Amino acid sequence: MSLVSVQGLSVTFASDKGPVAAVRNVSFDLNPGEILGIVGESGSGKSVTCRALLGLLPRRATVGGRILYDGRDLAGAAAIQAVRGREISMIFQNPASHLDPLMTIGDHVAEPLRFHFGLSAAEARAEALKLLESVRIRDAAARMDAWPHQLSGGMKQRVLIASALACKPRLLLADEPTTALDVTVQAGILQLLRDLNRESGLTMALVSHDLGVIAEICDRVIVMRGGEVIEAGLVRDVVTNPQHEYTRLLIGAQPGRLPQMAEPQEAPAGLFELKDVAVHFPTRSGGMVRAVDGVNLSIHKGECFGIVGESGSGKSTVARTIVRLITPTGGRVMFEGKSVGDLAGADLTAYRRAVQMVFQSPFDSLNPRMTAQQTIAEPIWRHGLASKSAAMARALQLMDMVELPRSFATRRPRALSGGQCQRVGIARALALSPRLLIADEVTSALDVTVQAQILRLLTRLRKERDLTVIYISHDLTVVRKFCDRVAVFQGGRLVETGATADLFASPSTGYTRDLIAAAPDMDQAMAERA
């Protein structure tokens, strides 16, 4: 008998423009002890389906169909309340948004024990410590009284998992639990979930837009698009013999399946050089954070140079130092033989035009009050390169260049998808005809098909405009396909650099080997299942 049986589930949201069908006639079974993957891109309905199982939908949602849990119909608030948190738990995509900043880590894990089982504060605290240790929180006893802001993203996710497991549920719903995490942290979370399944028989539904993640740990998978299930089956069958064209598109967009975009370079001409660059930040306690410490790098004209490393490795700090958003504590950034730190007046203005940056989160880096066309046009007229009307006309041409329909010109960021916003950010960066484009984690939170589109776009623009690109990422699989050379950062230091093919074939440090090994690889996962 299935633990969960979803029969004809539909979810419709009321809106000012009429009803929006987010989920349509979705049916599937989830068997005891298995891990079911639910895969699809943004807007496919996968997260809404998951939340519907626990009644975590807004009031404007209308739900149809049946959800049976262990033979019981979860219709009505009372039925869902009886199992929510106790028999069925959920962990969410962004742990920072789901941890109360005013509660300690220990209290987050102890709270469900006190609510569902009536344990005393001391009893709940003792159990919370065991749970934190079970999800491999280092120095768990010391972390009990820490606040969420004092933990890394991976640690926060482990806290959410510990809280979800507090009542020993039979079913765990995991909604994008590793998105935007470093590859080594992601690997650790996936291994933890796999171990929980094997050791305790915990049944799971894992929601993801990444088939590589699904292939790592799931038994079966359902593929969703436009609110519907378009394909379902054993993971190995769906990946090796997909029946639907959309599934084939998802598989082909996996980073490991992308064509090689990096090309051998002719004799390199120097463009940038970092000489013993250091960036140190003082702390409130009087200490010092060495964000970047003694980095030496050369970046060649026309190449795509990858910078990889985990969160806090210093890679984004290096980028911001190059564009003079951060002043280095020591060392120099050289551009065509001139010290960037010494530039002033017209020389500095020319440098700012020559070096542009595209940021990780397009929603945070775009003005919500400005349309796409206004956003792209603004740097043109502000630099005095054209009148406002001419700049607006040029913006439309730039939209063509980044393959963004002109019909989107009057849309503001809230009316654009993540990939569309990122195209606006790229067009804005290109508006001043830069010679160097810094792309800082520009695809890390995008669907795999959109990620592939952005990478192809950058490859084309690089050729057409003779761009030098610095591509910053924690995803080594993407870097392997896209970059000519790569530098590996750890703890603010440069630990390894070289031609991409050479570095991947023969990494010289254990840290680089760990990064490469931790990257989800759909094909390798399938080979291991054979």
CORCORGI-V46068 format. One record per backbone hydrogen bond with DSSP energy under -1.0 kcal/mol. CO is the residue of the C=O (numbers start at 0). NH is the residue of the N-H. If there is no record, write none. Layout:
co=CO nh=NH
co=CO nh=NH
This chain:
co=2 nh=69
co=3 nh=29
co=4 nh=67
co=5 nh=27
co=6 nh=65
co=8 nh=25
co=9 nh=63
co=10 nh=21
co=10 nh=22
co=11 nh=61
co=12 nh=19
co=14 nh=17
co=19 nh=12
co=22 nh=10
co=25 nh=8
co=27 nh=5
co=29 nh=2
co=29 nh=3
co=30 nh=33
co=33 nh=203
co=34 nh=218
co=34 nh=219
co=35 nh=205
co=36 nh=221
co=37 nh=207
co=38 nh=223
co=40 nh=43
co=43 nh=226
co=44 nh=48
co=45 nh=49
co=46 nh=50
co=47 nh=51
co=48 nh=52
co=50 nh=55
co=57 nh=60
co=59 nh=13
co=61 nh=11
co=63 nh=9
co=65 nh=6
co=66 nh=73
co=67 nh=4
co=68 nh=71
co=71 nh=68
co=75 nh=79
co=76 nh=80
co=77 nh=81
co=79 nh=82
co=79 nh=83
co=82 nh=86
co=82 nh=87
co=86 nh=169
co=86 nh=170
co=87 nh=84
co=88 nh=172
co=90 nh=174
co=93 nh=96
co=99 nh=102
co=103 nh=107
co=104 nh=108
co=105 nh=109
co=106 nh=110
co=109 nh=113
co=110 nh=114
co=111 nh=115
co=112 nh=116
co=112 nh=118
co=119 nh=123
co=120 nh=124
co=121 nh=125
co=122 nh=126
co=123 nh=127
co=124 nh=128
co=125 nh=129
co=126 nh=130
co=127 nh=131
co=128 nh=132
co=129 nh=133
co=130 nh=134
co=131 nh=136
co=132 nh=135
co=138 nh=142
co=139 nh=143
co=142 nh=145
co=143 nh=105
co=145 nh=104
co=146 nh=149
co=147 nh=150
co=151 nh=155
co=152 nh=156
co=153 nh=157
co=154 nh=158
co=155 nh=159
co=156 nh=160
co=157 nh=161
co=158 nh=162
co=159 nh=163
co=160 nh=164
co=164 nh=167
co=169 nh=202
co=170 nh=88
co=171 nh=204
co=172 nh=90
co=173 nh=206
co=177 nh=180
co=181 nh=185
co=182 nh=186
co=183 nh=187
co=184 nh=188
co=185 nh=189
co=186 nh=190
co=187 nh=191
co=188 nh=192
co=189 nh=193
co=190 nh=194
co=191 nh=195
co=192 nh=196
co=193 nh=197
co=194 nh=198
co=195 nh=199
co=195 nh=201
co=196 nh=200
co=202 nh=171
co=203 nh=35
co=204 nh=173
co=205 nh=37
co=206 nh=175
co=207 nh=39
co=209 nh=213
co=210 nh=214
co=212 nh=216
co=213 nh=217
co=218 nh=234
co=219 nh=36
co=220 nh=232
co=221 nh=38
co=222 nh=229
co=222 nh=230
co=224 nh=227
co=226 nh=23
co=227 nh=224
co=230 nh=222
co=232 nh=220
co=233 nh=237
co=234 nh=238
co=235 nh=239
co=236 nh=240
co=243 nh=247
co=244 nh=248
co=245 nh=249
co=246 nh=250
co=247 nh=251
co=248 nh=252
co=250 nh=253
co=253 nh=256
co=268 nh=300
co=270 nh=335
co=271 nh=298
co=272 nh=333
co=273 nh=296
co=274 nh=331
co=276 nh=294
co=277 nh=328
co=277 nh=329
co=278 nh=291
co=280 nh=288
co=282 nh=285
co=286 nh=282
co=288 nh=280
co=288 nh=290
co=291 nh=278
co=294 nh=276
co=296 nh=273
co=298 nh=270
co=298 nh=271
co=299 nh=302
co=302 nh=468
co=303 nh=483
co=303 nh=484
co=304 nh=470
co=305 nh=486
co=306 nh=472
co=307 nh=488
co=309 nh=312
co=312 nh=491
co=313 nh=317
co=314 nh=318
co=315 nh=319
co=316 nh=320
co=317 nh=321
co=318 nh=322
co=319 nh=324
co=319 nh=325
co=329 nh=277
co=331 nh=274
co=332 nh=339
co=333 nh=272
co=334 nh=337
co=337 nh=334
co=338 nh=341
co=339 nh=342
co=343 nh=346
co=344 nh=348
co=345 nh=349
co=346 nh=350
co=347 nh=351
co=348 nh=352
co=349 nh=353
co=350 nh=354
co=353 nh=434
co=353 nh=435
co=355 nh=437
co=357 nh=439
co=360 nh=364
co=366 nh=369
co=370 nh=374
co=371 nh=375
co=372 nh=376
co=373 nh=377
co=376 nh=380
co=377 nh=381
co=378 nh=382
co=379 nh=384
co=380 nh=383
co=386 nh=390
co=387 nh=391
co=388 nh=392
co=389 nh=393
co=390 nh=394
co=391 nh=395
co=392 nh=396
co=393 nh=397
co=394 nh=398
co=395 nh=399
co=396 nh=400
co=397 nh=401
co=398 nh=403
co=399 nh=402
co=404 nh=407
co=405 nh=408
co=407 nh=410
co=408 nh=372
co=410 nh=371
co=411 nh=414
co=412 nh=415
co=416 nh=420
co=417 nh=421
co=418 nh=422
co=419 nh=423
co=420 nh=424
co=421 nh=425
co=422 nh=426
co=423 nh=427
co=424 nh=428
co=425 nh=429
co=429 nh=432
co=434 nh=467
co=435 nh=355
co=436 nh=469
co=437 nh=357
co=438 nh=471
co=442 nh=445
co=446 nh=450
co=447 nh=451
co=448 nh=452
co=449 nh=453
co=450 nh=454
co=451 nh=455
co=452 nh=456
co=453 nh=457
co=454 nh=458
co=455 nh=459
co=456 nh=460
co=457 nh=461
co=458 nh=462
co=459 nh=463
co=460 nh=464
co=461 nh=466
co=467 nh=436
co=468 nh=304
co=469 nh=438
co=470 nh=306
co=471 nh=440
co=474 nh=478
co=475 nh=479
co=476 nh=480
co=477 nh=481
co=478 nh=482
co=480 nh=260
co=480 nh=261
co=483 nh=499
co=484 nh=305
co=485 nh=497
co=486 nh=307
co=487 nh=494
co=487 nh=495
co=489 nh=492
co=491 nh=292
co=492 nh=489
co=495 nh=487
co=497 nh=485
co=498 nh=502
co=499 nh=503
co=500 nh=504
co=501 nh=505
co=508 nh=512
co=509 nh=513
co=510 nh=514
co=511 nh=515
co=512 nh=516
co=513 nh=517
co=520 nh=524
co=521 nh=525
co=522 nh=526
co=523 nh=527
co=524 nh=528
co=525 nh=529
